[in-house]
Amino acid sequence: APAVMELKVEADRPSSERGDVTMGAATSIAASGEAVRAPAKKGVEDVFGGLTVGQLIMPGSVGCKLLLHYDLGDAASALHASGKTAAAVADGDGIVVGLFTENDVMRAFFEGAPVTSRLEAWFDSGMARASDLAMRRLTVRPSTPLSEIAERMVSNALAGNCACHHVLVEDDAGHLWGVLSALDMVQALIRPETWADSSTPSNQKDCLMPGMKTPLATSLKDCSMPGMKAPWATLSMSVKDVMKSRDDVFTCPPTNTMREVLKVLLMTKQNSALVVDAHGIYGIVTPRDAVKAFADGEESSEVIADWLAKKQQASGPRLIESTASLADAAALMTANGVNHLVVVLPGTLEAVGTVSSLDLALCDKARTPLLRSTAQAAGPTVGELVSQQWHLTAVCNRGATLREAACLLFASGRTSTALALSDEAAPLRLLTENDIMRAYVYGWEPDATAESWLVAKLIPRCSIPQHVLVPPSVRLTEAAWLMLKAPKPGIDACHHLVVKGAKGSEGGWLGVFSALDLARGLAAIGSELEAARTGADQTRVRAAMKTLEVVPTCKPANALRQAFSTLIDSRQNAALVTNDDGTHNLITPRCCLQALAEGVSADCTVADFYAPRGGPVEQALREVAPELPLLDAAAIMTERTLHHLVVMDPKTSRPMGVLSSLDVARAIASMQSQRPFASLGWLWACKGPSTCTVW
């Protein structure tokens, strides 16, 4: 198992998901009005020479604007026809409520959203990358310096919870000016008219007039003057200084479908992937390709090589040598209206990486690593899940006996209950089914109070351990990781997390989150991308189950006390019972709850206990195949309120393993490791050959 990193759980921590939204096409440059340059921050080089947003976008140059009642297909067609990569979306009153980007189209295509679905439904789904909730962070004024826009793009990319390639431009009165993209900023570095203002020396204007016949980088170098704050030094850097190296570029074979390629882009949060096999590179796929395919009504099941052949993608305009200057890369992107270039070695067609317009725009800023060593939390939050199932949190009254607690848990289907102590000032305590099982095995009287068990010196439980107290903002994969990380060596895994409420750890509980709740949350994920981010969409039961070699067993003739002792000694919550006729049963802590609730003696044999309670029908409810998707197994656990499933060998029709709800947690917990993609073997396979050439 990959090593896990230390995680600090904070209530208001920003999400660790990162979403890249592709770069936009050029907008108009103000043709009139005196430009006012913004002062650069002290000690910080402004590669944009103090240029502001207002010098790139003039009032009324919106370019592309959508309305909420538009269909997704119409919106994609509008983006493709206008050459834009993002458009402002307004409601019926003309108020901007969000941005619709190429990455929205890419995700809608992957999720199988109908082209006839409305933009309003898309924004309501919560999958939009720039909804109204994120607009404050994405809105800037015309006087905002471009250097500040670059810093904001870096900040949004690192936060990961909103679009990072675009900003919305509005004046102080709230009137829309347009959408500024990363490619617009690249064009600001090379457009002559941008620098042809009163602050530019006259000989500089002459050198930068349109129609120059020397390479752009050469012209910029020849025209540089001491003390100038134009981006000449930055533009003279070479492409290899800012490109993503070949090792960091994800690839797909030409036999992949469009949907499989989109999955790689969405999972890696990259905006380009190379289509590669042993013969070389067939082409590059970007969100703009998804926009065209979606607008044209293409099927996501189409093979990507066939789609590229129909598109007749030309490799020439997309190639640039690694030694070329950033100015040449910016000029090539601008001339061809593309956001991504394939970088090759000088004089060859051997690809060594890719470069994007965002790489150029942020070339002097902090680079966001491809695979960051931070927690990649995915799935709904525990607060959302507990709030939706608030009625499932069991609470015992003061003075409740062990039998009463067992009855409550068995009837509710829960595995733990909150217990109020006799001291009213004391916070709540957590009583689990394992507590009751231990008390049953140790010979405690059923009428003994649950409180007396919790405060007994035999099993000291003076308070809730801090490692199981979590804020409601913890996401599903993070909760799974905490359940497995929380215990110290030699201590059982933690099956429960206490979700803090308004009063925090001083006694205010929002609810108790169990391993079965985790399976319930996994089964309830409606987005295919979210399911993929948990790592469970391609995981089979076989990969997560415990094999018979590690599953404890007991005989039908064993007493219940002996069977439950086996569970305690093995630190397992299920033991397999094989009957003489070849049938099987499971002994779990829930059997102890039932025995205690019904007054069954601990000396009763397992066979006598199951005689009136278990049968072929009950056994069949627990049986699953080893190749069953983990998501389907989680759905079975949720529907039938089962913490354990028996995995049957399809060839012999005999048990081959047991899958528990904690095993489900273990299967997705590796997403919290230092390299979260380590559990996604298929994704690492997308790294492709180390060297390849362009066809």
C-alpha positions, 0 to 999 in steps of 0.5 A, a space after each residue: 500500500 502506498 505511504 500516506 501523508 499526515 493530514 490535518 482536518 480543518 473545517 474550512 479547508 479549501 477543496 483539493 480537487 483541481 480543475 483546469 479550464 482551457 484557454 480562450 481565443 483572442 479578444 479585441 484590443 482597445 483601439 481608442 482611449 489613453 492607456 493607464 499602466 498599473 504600477 508593478 509591485 515593489 521587488 516583483 518583475 511585471 512581465 506584462 510591463 504594467 498592462 491592464 485588462 482594459 488595454 485588451 478588452 474594450 467595452 461591448 466586446 463581449 464576443 460570445 454571451 449565452 443565456 440560461 435557457 440555451 441547450 448544451 449543444 447550442 452553447 457548444 456550437 456558439 463556442 466553436 463558431 466564435 472561436 472562444 473557449 469561454 462565454 458569460 452566461 446570463 439569466 432572463 434579466 441579463 445578470 451574469 450567473 456564471 461562465 460556460 467553458 470548454 471544460 464544461 463541454 468536455 465534462 458534459 460529453 463524458 457524463 453523457 449529458 444530452 445535447 438538449 439539456 439546458 444550461 440552467 440544469 447544468 449549473 444546477 447540477 453542481 458540475 459547472 466549473 464557474 458557477 455563480 458561487 465562484 464568480 466573485 473570485 473570477 471577476 476583475 475590473 478593467 483597471 486590474 493589471 495583467 500581472 495580478 490576473 496571472 497571480 489569480 490564475 495560479 491561486 485558482 489553479 492551486 485551490 482547485 475549486 473553480 476555473 483557472 484559465 479565465 476571468 470575467 471582466 466587469 466595470 464598477 457599475 457591473 456592466 459586462 466587458 468580456 471574458 479574458 483568457 490565458 491566450 489573450 494574455 499571451 497575445 498581449 505579450 506579442 501584439 505590437 499595438 498593445 505597446 504602441 502608446 505614449 510610454 513606448 519609445 519611438 524607435 520601439 514602435 518602429 521595430 514592432 510595426 506589423 509586417 516585420 520579416 525577421 523572427 519575432 524574438 530577434 526583433 524584440 531582442 534588437 529593440 530592447 532598451 535599458 530600463 524598459 518594462 516590456 516582456 522582452 527578457 521573458 519572451 527570449 526564454 526558450 520553450 524548453 524552460 516552461 514546457 511539460 516534459 514528455 514524462 509529465 504528458 499523458 497519452 492515449 492509444 489510438 484505439 481508445 474511444 473519445 470518452 476514454 480520452 476525455 476521462 484521462 483529461 478530466 482525471 489528470 486535470 490536464 487540457 491536452 493528451 497525446 494520441 500515441 502508439 509504438 509507431 508514434 504520435 497520431 495527434 493531440 486532443 484538447 477540450 476544443 476537440 471535445 467542443 467540436 465533437 459535442 457540437 457535431 453530435 458525435 458519439 463519445 464511443 467513437 474511436 479517437 483515431 477515426 475521429 482524428 482522421 475525419 478531422 484531418 488534423 494537421 501536425 505542422 501548425 502544432 509543432 515547435 522546436 524546444 529551442 524556440 523562444 517563447 515569443 515564437 511559441 506565442 506567435 504560433 499560438 496566436 496565428 493558428 488560434 490554438 492553445 497547445 503545441 507539441 514540442 520536438 527536438 530541433 531538426 527532428 520530429 521526436 516529441 519531448 513535451 507540450 506547451 500551453 498558453 497558460 504555461 506561457 502566461 504563467 512562465 514567471 509564476 509558480 508552476 503547479 506540479 502535475 501530481 501534487 503531494 496533497 490529499 486528493 479528496 473526492 466524493 460528497 462530504 460526510 456532513 452532506 451524507 449524515 444530514 441526508 440520513 439524520 434519522 439513522 443516527 441512534 441515540 441511547 437514553 441515560 441509564 440505558 442497559 446493554 440489552 436496550 442498546 443492543 435492541 436499538 442497534 439491531 432494530 435501526 441497522 446501525 453499528 453505533 449509538 450516541 450515549 448520554 451519560 448521567 453527568 449532564 455536563 459530560 459530552 456524549 459518548 460512542 457505544 459500538 456493536 463491538 463494545 456490546 460484543 465484548 461485554 457479552 463475551 466477558 459475561 456482563 449482565 444484559 441489564 448492566 448499564 451501557 454507561 457502566 461499561 464505557 467507564 469501566 476500568 477494564 475498557 477505559 473509554 473516558 472520551 472520544 479519541 480526537 482522531 475520530 472527531 471530524 468536521 462536516 467538510 471531510 469528503 468521502 475518500 478522506 473519511 475512508 483514509 481516516 478510518 484506516 489511519 486513525 488507529 495506532 499499531 495494534 488497535 482495531 481499525 476505526 469503523 466510525 467517525 463522529 461528525 462535529 456540529 455547531 458545538 464542535 468537540 464539546 458535545 455538539 454532534 451532527 451525527 455518526 458516520 460509519 463504514 456502511 455510510 461510506 458504502 452508502 455515499 459511494 453508491 449514491 455518487 451520481 457523477 461518473 467523474 466523481 466515481 472515477 476520482 474515488 478510484 472505485 469505478 474500475 475496481 472489482 470485488 476481487 481486488 478489495 475482498 479478504 481471501 479465505 486465508 485471512 478470514 477467521 472461521 468457526 464450526 457450527 458446534 462452537 458456542 456463541 461465546 467462542 465464535 465472538 471471541 474468535 472475532 475479538 482475537 482476530 480483530 475481524 468483524 466476520 467469521 465464516 461458518 461452513 456447515 456439514 451440508 456445504 452451506 455457509 453462514 457468517 458470524 458478525 457483531 450483529 449476531 451478538 446484538 440479536 442474541 443479546 436482544 433476544 436473550 440467547 445464552 452465550 453457551 448456545 451453539 452457532 448451529 442452534 442460533 442459526 437454525 431458526 434464523 438463517 436459510 438459503 434465502 438469507 445466504 443468497 442475499 449476501 453472495 456476490 461474484 468476484 468480478 462485480 464492480 465495487 460500486 455495485 457491491 456498495 449498492 447491495 450493501 446499502 440496499 440490504 443494510 449489510 456490512 459483509 458480503 460473501 464472495 462466491 467462486 463462480 466455478 466451484 460455487 463455494 466461498 472464496 472471500 469476504 467483502 466488508 464495508 471497511 474493505 470498501 473504505 480501504 479500496 478508496 482510501 489510497 486516493 489520500 496517499 502522497 501520489 493519489 494516482 498510484 491506485 489507478 493503474 490504468 492511469 499510469 499506463 497512460 504515460 506512454 512510451 518515453 520517446 516517440 515521433 510525430 507522424 
